[in-house]
Amino acid sequence: MIIMRLAVAVLAVVLALGAVPAAAAHPTKLTVASYNIHAGAGQDGVFDLARTAAAVRDLRADVVGLQEVDVHWDARSQYRDEATELARALDMHVFFAPIYDLDPPAPGAPRRQYGVAVLSRFPILAARNLEITRLSTLTPDATPAPAPGFAEVTVAAHGGPVRVYTTHLDYRADPAVRRAQVADMLAVLDRLPGPEILTGDFNAEPAAPELAPLWTDLTDADPRAGTYPAAEPVKRIDFVTTSRDFATRSARTVATTASDHRPVVAELDRVPPRKP
């Protein structure tokens, strides 16, 4: 009888452990992705937000940094709120950080916004839309100036809060604006201690001189594969990077043409803090 009771107790424990979500069973593991969703249009140029949601779901990431996100922007995305719709479809929390925030096309209509977003399976504890240097694509004869669209989100991850950032850097051949943007981002990341993750479309490859300052403080979760263009990538311009609080367990790109970029997914482990 004692042996039977012991066996039942052991079985109950095994079943209980089997019911624990994978993330909880590995409390130091965090899966993070970066994905430029091309405003919901695939490599074929066809807008299909359900296809975008399916592509993000297939990443099985805890946290996803998104770029080129439309919120009531214009006809190309049917004036839909992509950030909210993706979060609802994926059962995730979301923070949207507009780069551009324009008056509505008609009185009473929602504002037209375009920017970046962070999706998270973990609760969002705090979020801010920060400024970095930008050269507007909407204003004629613009000059570089501080502008929003650098998202900072603190998530209640396993093992403690983590600050996650996502960014979309300047696309022009001249690296001057990207150089300023890197300096601006590092100034933000350096101001507080603690684990940090920076995701984004950097519009430059890892060896680009303007990105070099990043690698002093951050580690590139290198998937060893290109991200752009999605059909046959020849460049790696999309990144998951981390502070020294993480070690990269694995990293990969995902072959999908739901956007003109391929997403990057990194499985990270928290590094135990060093004893003083």
N, C-alpha and C positions, 0 to 999 in steps of 0.2 A: 504493500500500500504506500509506504514511504517512497519507494522507487517510482511508483506510478505518479504520485503527486509531484515529485521532482521533475519527471519527464514532462508532465503537463506544464509546469512552471517554466521550464526551459523552452518548450514550444511556444508558449505565450510571449516570452521575451524575443525569440527569433521572429515571430510574426510581427511583433510591434516594431522591431528594428527594420523589418522589410517594408513597413508602411511609412518609414521616415523618408521625406523627399531627399533626392540625391544631394542637393546643396547643403541640407542640414547634416547629412551623413559625412560630409566633407566640409567642415566649418571654415577651413582656410582657403577653399577653392572659390574662385570668382571667374565667371565666363563673361567676357566683354567683347563687343563688336563695334565696328565703325562702318557706316553705310551711307554713301551719297545716293539718295533715292531718285534723283532726277525729276523731282516734283511728281512722282508717280508714273512716269512714262518709261517704258522699257527701251532696250537697244533698238527696237523696231519703231520707236517714236509713238507708240500707242499708249494712251493713258489708261491705266487699269490698276486702281488702288487695291483691289482684292488680290491681284497678283503681287503687288508690293508687300501686302500684309503676309501672304503665304511665304514669300522669300525671307522676310524677317523672322517669321515663326520657325522656319527650318534652321535658323542659326542656333536656336536653343540657348540663347544668351540671357544672362541675368540683367545686363545693362547694355543698351545700344545707343551710341551717338549717331544721330541722323543729320545729314546736310541736304540742302536744296528742298526745304519743306515749305509748301504753300498752305496758307490759311486764308481762305476767301480771296485768293490773289487775283486770278483772272480766268478766262475761258479755258486755258490750257489744262487746268485741273478742275474744271466745272465749278469754280468758286467754292470748292469744298474745304472743310477744316481738316486737313490731312493729319495733323498732330492728334487731335481728339479722336478721329475715326480709327487711326491705327492703334492708339492706346486701348480703345474699346474693343476692337477686333482681337487684340492680343492679350486682353485682360492685364494690362500693365499700367503703372503710373507714368505720367508724362509731364515734362516741362518744356515749353516752347519759348525760344528766345528770338524775336524778330530782328533781322538786320534792317529791313525796310518796313515802315509802318505808315501807310498812306490813307488819306480820306476815302470813305466809301464811294462807290460809283453813283449812289443815289441816297437821298436822305433816309435814315432809318436802317440802311443796310449795314452789315458788318464792315469793319475796317479791313483794308487789303494789306496782308502781311506776308512776308517771305523771310525765312531764316533757317535756324537749326533747332534741333530738339534732342532731348534725352528721354528714352524709355527705360523704365526700371521695374523689375519684379519686386524689388524691395521698396518699402515706404520712402518717400522723399521727405527728408527732415528740413531742408532749406534749399532755396534756389535763387539765383540772381542772373540777370542779363547784363554782362559787363561790356565795357567798351575796349576796342583795340583800334589801331590805325586802319582806316579803309579809304579806298579811292572809289567813290560812288560810280556806279554804272548807269544811274538814272539822271544825274545832274550834269548838264553840259559844262565843259571846261572846269570840272571839279579838281580840287587839290586834296592830297591826303589829309585826313582829319580824324579825330576820335569818333567812333560810331559803334552802336551796340551790335550784338550778335555773337558774343563769346559767352556760352552757357556754362554756368557753374552750378552743379547739383550735388548736394550731400545726401547720400543714400544710407539707409540703416542696414548695411551688409552684415553677413555673418562675420563675427570677430570684431565688429565695431564700425563706426561711420567711415565712409570713404568719400572723398571729393572727386567727382567725375566732371570733366570738361569736354565740350565738343566745339570744334571750330571749323571754319571754311576760309582758307587763306586765299589771297589774291591770285588770279589766274594769269596775269600778264607775263610776257617773256622777261621784262625788266624786273629783277628781284627786289628792287628797292622797297616796295610796300611790304612784301613778305618779310624782309629783314626787320622792318619796324614792327610788324605784327609779332614776330618771334620774341623780340625784346619786350613788347607789351605783355605777352602771355607769361613769359618767365617772371616778370615783375609781380604778377598775380600769384603764380604758383610758389614763389619764394617767400611770400609774406607770412605763411602759417605752416607750422609743422604738421606732420601726419600724412597718411597714405593718399596719393593722388594718381589719377589716371587721365591722360589727355588723348582724346580721339579726334579724328577729323580728316578732311580732305585738305592736304597741305599744298596741292598743286605744284609740288616739287618732289624730286626723288631723294632718297636718303642721303646721298653724297652731295647734294646741293650746298654750296657754301653758306647760303642764308639760313639753312637749317642746322648748321654745325653747333651753334650755342645750345640747342636743345639737348644734344647728346652729352653735355657736361652734367646735367641734372637728371635726365630721363633715359630710360632704356627702351629701345625699339623692339617690340614683340614681332620680330621679322618672320613673315609667313613664307619667305623665299619664293615668292610668285608675284606676278604683276596684278594690278587691279584695274587698269584702264588701257584701251576700251574693253568693255565686258566680254565681247565676243572672242577677241584674240588679244589679250593684254600685252602691251609692250612697255608699260611704265608702272611703277609702284608709287602712287601718290596718295594713297589712303593708309592711315596709320592707327594702331593702338600703341600708346607709349605709357610707361609707368614710372613712378618714383621708385627709389631703391627698396621700398617697403614690399615689393612684389618680385617674385621670380616667375618667369614664363615657363609653364609646363609644356605647352604646345601652341602653335599658331598656324592658321591656314587661311587661304581665300576660298570662296565658294563659287563654283561655276554656275552662274545664273545670269540671264539677260533681262531680268525684271527691271534693271536700270542700265545706264551706260557705264556704270562702275560695278566692279565686283566688291562684295563686302569682305572685310577682314575680321576674323574671329580669333581671340586669344584666350586660352585657359591659363589663369594666373593662380599662384599660391602666395599667400601672405608669408613674408619672411619674419620670423620672430624678432622682436626688438632686441638690440644689443644691450647687454647688461653694462651699467656704468662702471 
